[in-house]
Amino acid sequence: MKLFYSPTSPYVRKVMVLITETGLSGIDLTPASGTPVAPDSGVIARNPLGKIPALEREGAPTLYDSRVICQFLNAQAGARLYPEAPRLWETLTLEATADGILDAALLMVYETRIRPEDCRHAPWVEGQWSKIARALDDLENRWMDYLTAGPLDMGKIALGCALGYLDFRHAGRHWRMGRPLLAAWEAELAARPSMQATLPKG
């Protein structure tokens, strides 16, 4: 199998943490880069959406979307990062929340890095951050019992990667302010070897 990846992509990081946690081998890493306006041609040939990560399989369609890839690799490893129901529904919801945070955070980056300065719309950027702030407040107020109980799962991994991306690209927003429980949980997760090994660079 061949994984098209970028070391700065938080979606890729989710996959890399899973690989590290499960000890999966036999996956070749192929660097890829691009933006919505200048996608990577090698990725497009495998994923028409032009997004990474994309997992090329021999004799089968390429898998894409980090959630699909994570479920596939979890099954390949015989791991239990996606628990049985009923806890599964919380895991999937937390993973979706984390990816929603990432979606909004990445759109904020694109607004300042790709859109010409005279076309940027500050209220739209703040609208994206409002989504993130609401999600973080909900995690602080309603999800800590789930986060602090039970084994590591993909919901927790996804959230750790999302919070790490906020530190990486939006440190000035100080997401920890007013959220001490979430901040303490993130600090413990971030110390895991798999999280340390996949810290974004660049």
N, CA, C and O of each residue as an XYZ file, in Angstrom:
808
protein
N       0.835     -1.188      0.000
C       0.000      0.000      0.000
C       0.872      1.240      0.000
O       2.004      1.224      0.484
N       0.334      2.303     -0.544
C       1.069      3.564     -0.644
C       0.190      4.686     -0.099
O      -0.937      4.882     -0.552
N       0.720      5.416      0.878
C      -0.018      6.519      1.480
C       0.528      7.839      0.968
O       1.700      8.153      1.174
N      -0.316      8.609      0.304
C       0.046      9.961     -0.128
C      -0.209     10.892      1.050
O      -1.309     10.936      1.602
N       0.832     11.635      1.425
C       0.761     12.356      2.685
C       1.534     13.663      2.625
O       2.331     13.896      1.716
N       1.277     14.515      3.620
C       2.072     15.703      3.891
C       2.303     15.753      5.395
O       1.369     15.507      6.158
N       3.509     16.061      5.845
C       3.782     16.075      7.287
C       3.070     17.191      8.038
O       3.035     17.178      9.268
N       2.502     18.154      7.321
C       1.782     19.240      8.002
C       0.269     19.035      8.009
O      -0.453     19.810      8.637
N      -0.218     18.015      7.327
C      -1.656     17.791      7.263
C      -2.169     17.143      8.542
O      -1.690     16.074      8.919
N      -3.122     17.758      9.211
C      -3.659     17.142     10.429
C      -4.475     15.896     10.131
O      -4.579     15.009     10.979
N      -5.056     15.814      8.937
C      -5.803     14.610      8.558
C      -4.827     13.442      8.366
O      -5.106     12.316      8.780
N      -3.694     13.721      7.741
C      -2.653     12.706      7.606
C      -2.140     12.292      8.984
O      -1.874     11.114      9.224
N      -2.005     13.251      9.877
C      -1.478     12.924     11.206
C      -2.342     11.888     11.905
O      -1.814     11.002     12.577
N      -3.660     11.980     11.760
C      -4.544     10.973     12.343
C      -4.142      9.582     11.881
O      -4.055      8.653     12.684
N      -3.900      9.443     10.591
C      -3.534      8.150     10.027
C      -2.176      7.701     10.556
O      -1.992      6.532     10.895
N      -1.234      8.628     10.624
C       0.110      8.286     11.082
C       0.104      7.874     12.558
O       0.843      6.971     12.950
N      -0.715      8.521     13.369
C      -0.826      8.115     14.776
C      -1.390      6.701     14.864
O      -0.894      5.882     15.639
N      -2.422      6.412     14.076
C      -2.987      5.061     14.061
C      -1.927      4.038     13.669
O      -1.803      2.996     14.312
N      -1.161      4.328     12.618
C      -0.120      3.403     12.172
C       0.888      3.160     13.290
O       1.298      2.026     13.538
N       1.277      4.235     13.955
C       2.246      4.110     15.045
C       1.672      3.323     16.216
O       2.345      2.454     16.771
N       0.445      3.621     16.590
C      -0.170      2.948     17.732
C      -0.387      1.453     17.479
O      -0.277      0.646     18.402
N      -0.690      1.088     16.248
C      -0.991     -0.310     15.944
C       0.220     -1.097     15.462
O       0.173     -2.326     15.402
N       1.311     -0.404     15.117
C       2.494     -1.093     14.620
C       2.358     -1.628     13.212
O       3.089     -2.538     12.821
N       1.440     -1.081     12.449
C       1.265     -1.520     11.062
C       2.535     -1.270     10.254
O       3.233     -0.278     10.466
N       2.825     -2.174      9.332
C       3.972     -2.011      8.446
C       3.538     -2.260      7.006
O       2.384     -2.598      6.744
N       4.462     -2.091      6.091
C       4.156     -2.338      4.685
C       3.419     -1.218      3.995
O       2.791     -1.434      2.959
N       3.485     -0.015      4.554
C       2.840      1.146      3.943
C       3.926      2.118      3.510
O       4.639      2.673      4.346
N       4.051      2.323      2.210
C       5.034      3.267      1.681
C       4.472      4.677      1.758
O       3.311      4.912      1.423
N       5.294      5.605      2.197
C       4.877      6.999      2.310
C       5.345      7.771      1.082
O       6.530      7.770      0.749
N       4.406      8.424      0.418
C       4.698      9.199     -0.783
C       4.325     10.653     -0.539
O       3.145     10.967     -0.386
N       5.312     11.547     -0.501
C       5.002     12.964     -0.242
C       4.079     13.540     -1.314
O       4.198     13.216     -2.495
N       3.172     14.388     -0.884
C       2.257     15.069     -1.801
C       1.960     16.437     -1.211
O       2.027     16.635      0.002
N       1.637     17.363     -2.075
C       1.293     18.704     -1.620
C       0.273     19.291     -2.587
O      -0.011     18.721     -3.641
N      -0.259     20.415     -2.211
C      -1.227     21.060     -3.088
C      -2.246     21.841     -2.288
O      -2.307     21.746     -1.062
N      -3.040     22.608     -2.998
C      -4.113     23.397     -2.416
C      -5.350     23.233     -3.292
O      -5.261     22.650     -4.373
N      -6.501     23.735     -2.848
C      -7.690     23.631     -3.692
C      -7.527     24.281     -5.057
O      -8.173     23.865     -6.019
N      -6.664     25.308     -5.159
C      -6.484     25.975     -6.445
C      -5.291     25.429     -7.222
O      -5.137     25.727     -8.406
N      -4.461     24.647     -6.580
C      -3.304     24.034     -7.254
C      -3.078     22.646     -6.681
O      -2.097     22.418     -5.974
N      -3.986     21.707     -6.984
C      -3.881     20.372     -6.398
C      -2.717     19.569     -6.972
O      -2.219     19.859     -8.060
N      -2.301     18.572     -6.229
C      -1.214     17.681     -6.620
C      -1.717     16.728     -7.700
O      -2.698     16.016     -7.485
N      -1.056     16.705     -8.863
C      -1.528     15.878     -9.978
C      -1.469     14.389     -9.642
O      -2.318     13.617    -10.088
N      -0.473     13.987     -8.860
C      -0.383     12.590     -8.480
C      -1.532     12.152     -7.592
O      -2.001     11.018     -7.684
N      -1.986     13.056     -6.730
C      -3.118     12.747     -5.871
C      -4.405     12.708     -6.683
O      -5.228     11.810     -6.505
N      -4.581     13.684     -7.578
C      -5.800     13.739     -8.393
C      -5.985     12.460     -9.199
O      -7.112     12.012     -9.412
N      -4.881     11.875     -9.646
C      -4.966     10.641    -10.432
C      -5.550      9.491     -9.619
O      -6.009      8.492    -10.171
N      -5.525      9.650     -8.294
C      -6.015      8.581     -7.424
C      -7.256      8.991     -6.637
O      -8.102      8.155     -6.319
N      -7.359     10.271     -6.327
C      -8.505     10.810     -5.612
C      -8.997     12.021     -6.387
O      -8.327     13.055     -6.387
N     -10.138     11.927     -7.041
C     -10.607     13.045     -7.871
C     -10.851     14.321     -7.082
O     -10.892     15.405     -7.665
N     -11.015     14.214     -5.768
C     -11.189     15.403     -4.940
C      -9.872     16.118     -4.689
O      -9.858     17.267     -4.246
N      -8.766     15.443     -4.970
C      -7.451     16.065     -4.833
C      -6.973     16.215     -3.413
O      -6.053     16.992     -3.157
N      -7.570     15.491     -2.472
C      -7.233     15.652     -1.064
C      -6.356     14.519     -0.556
O      -6.400     13.395     -1.056
N      -5.553     14.853      0.461
C      -4.796     13.846      1.179
C      -5.319     13.781      2.616
O      -5.858     14.751      3.149
N      -5.138     12.597      3.227
C      -4.432     11.409      2.771
C      -5.235     10.626      1.736
O      -6.462     10.698      1.674
N      -4.492      9.879      0.930
C      -5.079      8.929     -0.002
C      -4.255      7.655      0.101
O      -3.025      7.705      0.080
N      -4.924      6.519      0.212
C      -4.249      5.241      0.399
C      -4.458      4.376     -0.835
O      -5.555      3.875     -1.084
N      -3.387      4.211     -1.600
C      -3.437      3.395     -2.814
C      -3.259      1.933     -2.447
O      -2.335      1.566     -1.722
N      -4.165      1.098     -2.962
C      -4.103     -0.343     -2.706
C      -3.893     -1.069     -4.027
O      -4.376     -0.632     -5.071
N      -3.183     -2.158     -3.974
C      -2.933     -2.938     -5.182
C      -4.201     -3.678     -5.585
O      -4.776     -4.425     -4.793
N      -4.628     -3.462     -6.827
C      -5.772     -4.176     -7.358
C      -7.110     -3.756     -6.792
O      -8.094     -4.483     -6.932
N      -7.170     -2.583     -6.148
C      -8.423     -2.107     -5.562
C      -8.437     -0.587     -5.630
O      -7.381      0.035     -5.739
N      -9.616      0.017     -5.567
C      -9.675      1.482     -5.621
C      -8.910      2.126     -4.471
O      -8.822      1.579     -3.371
N      -8.364      3.292     -4.755
C      -7.702      4.074     -3.714
C      -8.732      4.536     -2.694
O      -9.836      4.952     -3.045
N      -8.353      4.455     -1.437
C      -9.215      4.942     -0.366
C      -8.846      6.380     -0.037
O      -7.668      6.735     -0.028
N      -9.842      7.203      0.233
C      -9.572      8.570      0.662
C     -10.629      9.030      1.637
O     -11.685      8.414      1.787
N     -10.314     10.134      2.296
C     -10.943     10.662      3.488
C     -10.307      9.936      4.670
O     -10.311      8.707      4.745
N      -9.763     10.725      5.583
C      -9.011     10.143      6.693
C      -9.859      9.186      7.521
O      -9.340      8.203      8.048
N     -11.153      9.458      7.644
C     -11.986      8.567      8.445
C     -12.134      7.198      7.798
O     -12.152      6.178      8.487
N     -12.240      7.176      6.475
C     -12.315      5.899      5.756
C     -10.997      5.138      5.911
O     -10.991      3.945      6.214
N      -9.892      5.836      5.702
C      -8.576      5.198      5.800
C      -8.339      4.676      7.208
O      -7.823      3.571      7.375
N      -8.705      5.445      8.218
C      -8.490      5.001      9.594
C      -9.310      3.749      9.899
O      -8.811      2.828     10.546
N     -10.548      3.705      9.447
C     -11.345      2.502      9.689
C     -10.747      1.301      8.960
O     -10.718      0.197      9.504
N     -10.273      1.508      7.742
C      -9.670      0.413      6.983
C      -8.414     -0.104      7.676
O      -8.256     -1.312      7.852
N      -7.521      0.800      8.070
C      -6.262      0.377      8.690
C      -6.506     -0.225     10.074
O      -5.799     -1.147     10.481
N      -7.487      0.284     10.787
C      -7.853     -0.319     12.065
C      -8.249     -1.777     11.865
O      -7.856     -2.646     12.643
N      -9.031     -2.042     10.817
C      -9.439     -3.415     10.514
C      -8.244     -4.254     10.079
O      -8.118     -5.414     10.471
N      -7.365     -3.663      9.264
C      -6.175     -4.400      8.805
C      -5.309     -4.818      9.992
O      -4.740     -5.910     10.001
N      -5.217     -3.955     10.978
C      -4.365     -4.226     12.138
C      -5.055     -5.112     13.173
O      -4.411     -5.607     14.098
N      -6.346     -5.310     13.017
C      -7.085     -6.044     14.037
C      -7.113     -5.293     15.355
O      -7.160     -5.892     16.430
N      -7.083     -3.972     15.254
C      -7.063     -3.130     16.449
C      -8.485     -2.816     16.890
O      -9.457     -3.206     16.243
N      -8.584     -2.100     18.009
C      -9.898     -1.761     18.547
C     -10.012     -0.269     18.788
O     -10.567      0.177     19.793
N      -9.473      0.498     17.841
C      -9.574      1.952     17.967
C     -10.974      2.453     17.625
O     -11.315      3.603     17.904
N     -11.772      1.595     17.026
C     -13.206      1.845     16.872
C     -13.918      0.777     17.706
O     -14.003     -0.375     17.283
N     -14.428      1.145     18.882
C     -15.016      0.155     19.783
C     -16.368     -0.339     19.283
O     -16.935      0.189     18.327
N     -16.856     -1.351     19.950
C     -18.191     -1.849     19.648
C     -19.247     -0.852     20.124
O     -19.007     -0.056     21.031
N     -20.419     -0.914     19.492
C     -21.557     -0.125     19.970
C     -21.941     -0.637     21.371
O     -21.786     -1.826     21.650
N     -22.434      0.234     22.241
C     -22.890      1.600     21.963
C     -21.789      2.665     22.040
O     -22.008      3.795     21.603
N     -20.601      2.330     22.589
C     -19.557      3.354     22.705
C     -19.093      3.837     21.333
O     -18.570      4.944     21.205
N     -19.280      3.018     20.322
C     -18.877      3.397     18.968
C     -19.477      4.729     18.551
O     -18.813      5.522     17.883
N     -20.723      4.989     18.936
C     -21.394      6.204     18.459
C     -20.733      7.449     19.041
O     -20.638      8.473     18.365
N     -20.279      7.370     20.282
C     -19.543      8.498     20.847
C     -18.196      8.675     20.155
O     -17.771      9.799     19.887
N     -17.532      7.569     19.868
C     -16.237      7.651     19.181
C     -16.381      8.312     17.818
O     -15.595      9.190     17.463
N     -17.379      7.894     17.060
C     -17.582      8.458     15.720
C     -17.998      9.925     15.790
O     -17.570     10.734     14.967
N     -18.831     10.269     16.769
C     -19.246     11.665     16.911
C     -18.060     12.540     17.294
O     -17.912     13.647     16.775
N     -17.218     12.053     18.196
C     -16.038     12.815     18.579
C     -15.086     12.974     17.399
O     -14.502     14.041     17.212
N     -14.926     11.920     16.603
C     -14.066     12.028     15.422
C     -14.641     13.043     14.435
O     -13.896     13.828     13.848
N     -15.951     13.030     14.252
C     -16.582     14.006     13.360
C     -16.426     15.426     13.892
O     -16.214     16.359     13.117
N     -16.529     15.596     15.196
C     -16.330     16.916     15.797
C     -14.903     17.400     15.560
O     -14.683     18.551     15.182
N     -13.944     16.518     15.782
C     -12.542     16.872     15.564
C     -12.292     17.252     14.113
O     -11.595     18.229     13.839
N     -12.854     16.490     13.183
C     -12.671     16.821     11.775
C     -13.370     18.123     11.408
O     -12.888     18.858     10.546
N     -14.493     18.418     12.043
C     -15.151     19.692     11.810
C     -14.297     20.857     12.295
O     -14.243     21.901     11.646
N     -13.631     20.684     13.430
C     -12.687     21.697     13.906
C     -11.583     21.891     12.877
O     -11.221     23.022     12.552
N     -11.053     20.790     12.368
C      -9.986     20.885     11.372
C     -10.467     21.554     10.093
O      -9.755     22.377      9.519
N     -11.656     21.211      9.647
C     -12.182     21.818      8.423
C     -12.224     23.338      8.561
O     -11.786     24.060      7.665
N     -12.750     23.818      9.684
C     -12.859     25.260      9.892
C     -11.475     25.898     10.030
O     -11.223     26.969      9.478
N     -10.580     25.235     10.768
C      -9.235     25.786     10.964
C      -8.468     25.863      9.652
O      -7.724     26.816      9.423
N      -8.645     24.868      8.793
C      -7.948     24.874      7.509
C      -8.513     25.951      6.587
O      -7.761     26.587      5.849
N      -9.819     26.161      6.621
C     -10.404     27.227      5.814
C      -9.869     28.596      6.237
O      -9.679     29.478      5.399
N      -9.629     28.769      7.527
C      -9.029     30.018      8.007
C      -7.629     30.206      7.423
O      -7.251     31.313      7.039
N      -6.872     29.124      7.363
C      -5.522     29.193      6.783
C      -5.601     29.537      5.301
O      -4.859     30.393      4.818
N      -6.494     28.873      4.586
C      -6.628     29.136      3.150
C      -7.018     30.592      2.884
O      -6.566     31.200      1.914
N      -7.859     31.138      3.755
C      -8.322     32.514      3.539
C      -7.152     33.494      3.537
O      -7.150     34.458      2.771
N      -6.165     33.251      4.384
C      -5.038     34.182      4.486
C      -3.873     33.809      3.585
O      -3.067     34.670      3.232
N      -3.771     32.546      3.207
C      -2.622     32.115      2.411
C      -2.908     32.056      0.914
O      -1.998     32.196      0.097
N      -4.168     31.848      0.558
C      -4.500     31.631     -0.854
C      -5.303     32.783     -1.438
O      -5.038     33.222     -2.557
N      -6.273     33.270     -0.694
C      -7.124     34.334     -1.227
C      -6.359     35.649     -1.267
O      -5.687     35.992     -0.294
N      -6.443     36.400     -2.371
C      -5.783     37.715     -2.426
C      -6.249     38.602     -1.281
O      -7.395     38.515     -0.842
N      -5.357     39.447     -0.806
C      -5.649     40.240      0.387
C      -6.894     41.100      0.219
O      -7.672     41.252      1.161
N      -7.090     41.659     -0.959
C      -8.247     42.538     -1.146
C      -9.560     41.771     -1.256
O     -10.627     42.381     -1.325
N      -9.493     40.440     -1.274
C     -10.706     39.620     -1.342
C     -11.018     38.910     -0.028
O     -12.018     38.200      0.079
N     -10.174     39.102      0.951
C     -10.384     38.416      2.230
C     -11.546     39.031      2.987
O     -11.803     40.232      2.906
N     -12.246     38.172      3.732
C     -13.447     38.614      4.436
C     -13.308     38.235      5.913
O     -13.540     37.088      6.294
N     -12.931     39.205      6.728
C     -12.654     38.945      8.143
C     -13.847     38.334      8.879
O     -13.647     37.414      9.671
N     -15.087     38.806      8.654
C     -16.213     38.180      9.363
C     -16.362     36.694      9.032
O     -16.784     35.907      9.879
N     -16.017     36.316      7.812
C     -16.087     34.890      7.443
C     -15.058     34.091      8.233
O     -15.348     32.990      8.701
N     -13.848     34.649      8.383
C     -12.810     33.988      9.177
C     -13.283     33.837     10.622
O     -13.128     32.772     11.221
N     -13.850     34.885     11.171
C     -14.329     34.813     12.550
C     -15.485     33.832     12.688
O     -15.656     33.206     13.734
N     -16.267     33.705     11.639
C     -17.339     32.707     11.649
C     -16.789     31.292     11.752
O     -17.359     30.444     12.438
N     -15.678     31.044     11.067
C     -15.035     29.733     11.169
C     -14.519     29.504     12.591
O     -14.688     28.422     13.153
N     -13.891     30.526     13.164
C     -13.394     30.364     14.527
C     -14.543     30.169     15.507
O     -14.391     29.448     16.493
N     -15.677     30.790     15.259
C     -16.833     30.601     16.137
C     -17.263     29.139     16.175
O     -17.634     28.629     17.232
N     -17.216     28.462     15.031
C     -17.520     27.025     15.007
C     -16.562     26.271     15.923
O     -16.974     25.423     16.715
N     -15.279     26.595     15.799
C     -14.257     25.919     16.591
C     -14.484     26.183     18.074
O     -14.448     25.259     18.886
N     -14.719     27.450     18.426
C     -14.900     27.816     19.833
C     -16.111     27.112     20.438
O     -16.055     26.650     21.578
N     -17.212     27.027     19.675
C     -18.390     26.334     20.183
C     -18.096     24.859     20.419
O     -18.521     24.283     21.421
N     -17.365     24.253     19.489
C     -17.026     22.834     19.644
C     -16.130     22.626     20.863
O     -16.331     21.678     21.622
N     -15.149     23.498     21.057
C     -14.252     23.369     22.197
C     -15.014     23.538     23.517
O     -14.757     22.815     24.480
N     -15.934     24.478     23.558
C     -16.731     24.675     24.769
C     -17.594     23.448     25.056
O     -17.751     23.050     26.210
N     -18.143     22.859     24.017
C     -18.966     21.662     24.191
C     -18.127     20.500     24.715
O     -18.577     19.736     25.569
N     -16.916     20.372     24.201
C     -16.012     19.322     24.675
C     -15.685     19.524     26.152
O     -15.688     18.572     26.932
N     -15.408     20.754     26.523
C     -15.082     21.079     27.926
C     -16.259     20.788     28.848
O     -16.071     20.305     29.965
N     -17.458     21.076     28.389
C     -18.621     21.018     29.268
C     -19.367     19.691     29.257
O     -20.047     19.352     30.226
N     -19.240     18.922     28.139
C     -20.081     17.726     28.039
C     -19.339     16.436     27.701
O     -19.923     15.355     27.766
N     -18.064     16.538     27.343
C     -17.379     15.349     26.849
C     -16.249     14.846     27.739
O     -15.627     13.835     27.414
N     -15.972     15.508     28.831
C     -14.792     15.128     29.604
C     -14.922     13.745     30.238
O     -13.921     13.038     30.364
N     -16.116     13.343     30.637
C     -16.274     11.997     31.186
C     -15.882     10.942     30.160
O     -15.252      9.939     30.497
N     -16.257     11.174     28.912
C     -15.886     10.242     27.848
C     -14.386     10.300     27.581
O     -13.739      9.262     27.446
N     -13.838     11.497     27.506
C     -12.428     11.641     27.155
C     -11.506     11.030     28.199
O     -10.452     10.492     27.860
N     -11.890     11.107     29.442
C     -11.008     10.652     30.519
C     -11.257      9.204     30.932
O     -10.591      8.700     31.837
N     -12.199      8.533     30.289
C     -12.509      7.144     30.625
C     -12.253      6.245     29.420
O     -12.338      6.684     28.273
N     -11.944      5.004     29.693
C     -11.787      4.036     28.620
C     -10.464      4.160     27.894
O      -9.704      5.099     28.128
N     -10.190      3.205     27.009
C      -8.914      3.188     26.286
C      -8.863      4.226     25.169
O      -9.865      4.857     24.831
N      -7.679      4.382     24.615
C      -7.504      5.260     23.458
C      -8.358      4.763     22.300
O      -8.433      3.560     22.050
N      -8.999      5.687     21.595
C      -9.754      5.325     20.400
C      -9.564      6.414     19.349
O      -8.877      7.407     19.589
N     -10.174      6.222     18.191
C      -9.944      7.164     17.093
C     -10.583      8.515     17.345
O     -10.114      9.521     16.812
N     -11.631      8.566     18.135
C     -12.191      9.863     18.480
C     -11.194     10.695     19.256
O     -11.024     11.885     18.989
N     -10.531     10.067     20.221
C      -9.540     10.777     21.029
C      -8.317     11.146     20.197
O      -7.783     12.247     20.329
N      -7.872     10.229     19.342
C      -6.734     10.530     18.465
C      -7.064     11.714     17.563
O      -6.260     12.635     17.421
N      -8.248     11.688     16.954
C      -8.650     12.769     16.047
C      -8.687     14.102     16.772
O      -8.234     15.116     16.241
N      -9.224     14.102     17.985
C      -9.295     15.351     18.733
C      -7.899     15.836     19.103
O      -7.619     17.031     19.011
N      -7.028     14.939     19.516
C      -5.657     15.341     19.821
C      -4.973     15.977     18.627
O      -4.252     16.965     18.769
N      -5.198     15.409     17.441
C      -4.606     15.978     16.225
C      -5.219     17.339     15.901
O      -4.517     18.244     15.449
N      -6.523     17.488     16.129
C      -7.179     18.770     15.864
C      -6.650     19.853     16.792
O      -6.374     20.969     16.350
N      -6.508     19.536     18.062
C      -5.992     20.525     19.006
C      -4.537     20.853     18.707
O      -4.111     21.999     18.855
N      -3.780     19.856     18.289
C      -2.400     20.112     17.882
C      -2.319     21.035     16.682
O      -1.405     21.853     16.580
N      -3.278     20.906     15.770
C      -3.285     21.789     14.597
C      -3.614     23.223     15.000
O      -3.080     24.171     14.424
N      -4.489     23.382     15.983
C      -4.756     24.742     16.466
C      -3.497     25.365     17.032
O      -3.250     26.553     16.824
N      -2.701     24.591     17.740
C      -1.419     25.105     18.230
C      -0.483     25.435     17.080
O       0.243     26.428     17.129
N      -0.500     24.610     16.053
C       0.425     24.741     14.929
C       0.114     25.958     14.059
O       1.026     26.684     13.665
N      -1.161     26.184     13.759
C      -1.542     27.241     12.822
C      -2.284     28.421     13.445
O      -2.355     29.495     12.847
N      -2.833     28.227     14.633
C      -3.657     29.289     15.232
C      -3.302     29.484     16.697
O      -4.188     29.668     17.532
N      -2.023     29.445     17.013
C      -1.594     29.547     18.408
C      -2.066     30.840     19.059
O      -2.346     30.868     20.257
N      -2.154     31.907     18.276
C      -2.568     33.199     18.819
C      -4.003     33.237     19.302
O      -4.402     34.175     19.991
N      -4.776     32.236     18.952
C      -6.176     32.180     19.404
C      -6.303     31.634     20.832
O      -7.350     31.779     21.462
N      -5.239     31.009     21.337
C      -5.191     30.546     22.735
C      -6.409     29.690     23.092
O      -7.184     30.033     23.984
N      -6.561     28.581     22.387
C      -7.753     27.746     22.575
C      -7.901     27.212     23.994
O      -9.013     26.883     24.407
N      -6.807     27.115     24.755
C      -6.880     26.561     26.117
C      -7.547     27.513     27.108
O      -8.016     27.081     28.162
N      -7.592     28.784     26.783
C      -8.118     29.784     27.723
C      -9.575     29.482     28.073
O     -10.427     29.395     27.188
N      -9.853     29.325     29.363
C     -11.204     29.039     29.813
C     -11.615     27.590     29.669
O     -12.775     27.249     29.898
N     -10.671     26.722     29.290
C     -10.987     25.302     29.089
C      -9.928     24.436     29.784
O      -9.215     23.683     29.120
N      -9.821     24.535     31.095
C      -8.743     23.846     31.802
C      -8.822     22.329     31.731
O      -7.787     21.664     31.682
N     -10.020     21.771     31.726
C     -10.150     20.314     31.689
C      -9.687     19.761     30.346
O      -8.958     18.770     30.289
N     -10.111     20.402     29.284
C      -9.699     19.970     27.953
C      -8.200     20.160     27.765
O      -7.533     19.320     27.162
N      -7.675     21.259     28.280
C      -6.242     21.524     28.164
C      -5.432     20.465     28.892
O      -4.411     20.011     28.377
N      -5.865     20.063     30.077
C      -5.151     19.033     30.830
C      -5.210     17.697     30.124
O      -4.218     16.969     30.076
N      -6.363     17.371     29.578
C      -6.490     16.111     28.831
C      -5.566     16.117     27.615
O      -4.883     15.130     27.342
N      -5.550     17.235     26.889
C      -4.713     17.317     25.686
C      -3.234     17.173     26.039
O      -2.489     16.526     25.303
N      -2.802     17.754     27.136
C      -1.398     17.677     27.527
C      -0.981     16.236     27.782
O       0.123     15.830     27.419
N      -1.857     15.469     28.401
C      -1.541     14.055     28.665
C      -1.482     13.256     27.373
O      -0.574     12.447     27.181
N      -2.453     13.482     26.479
C      -2.449     12.754     25.213
C      -1.238     13.137     24.368
O      -0.614     12.278     23.745
N      -0.908     14.428     24.349
C       0.185     14.915     23.504
C       1.527     14.326     23.895
O       2.466     14.347     23.099
N       1.635     13.800     25.109
C       2.891     13.210     25.566
C       3.099     11.786     25.065
O       4.195     11.243     25.199
N       2.074     11.176     24.496
C       2.230      9.809     23.982
C       3.284      9.788     22.880
O       3.378     10.736     22.100
N       4.081      8.717     22.806
C       5.102      8.630     21.753
C       4.542      8.795     20.342
O       5.189      9.399     19.487
N       3.347      8.264     20.090
C       2.768      8.371     18.748
C       2.449      9.813     18.391
O       2.575     10.204     17.230
N       2.037     10.608     19.369
C       1.748     12.013     19.118
C       3.036     12.813     18.966
O       3.120     13.703     18.119
N       4.025     12.503     19.773
C       5.305     13.191     19.669
C       5.980     12.909     18.333
O       6.600     13.794     17.743
N       5.859     11.676     17.861
C       6.522     11.273     16.609
C       5.877     11.900     15.390
O       6.486     11.938     14.320
N       4.652     12.396     15.531
C       3.922     12.923     14.371
C       3.656     14.416     14.471
O       2.793     14.938     13.764
N       4.377     15.106     15.330
C       4.199     16.556     15.443
C       4.419     17.220     14.081
O       5.399     16.917     13.400
N       3.528     18.110     13.681
C       3.699     18.771     12.377
C       4.906     19.691     12.359
O       5.233     20.338     13.354
N       5.555     19.735     11.217
C       6.731     20.590     11.044
C       6.567     21.374      9.747
O       6.054     20.857      8.754
N       7.009     22.627      9.769
C       6.949     23.408      8.547
C       6.098     24.649      8.685
O       5.955     25.410      7.728
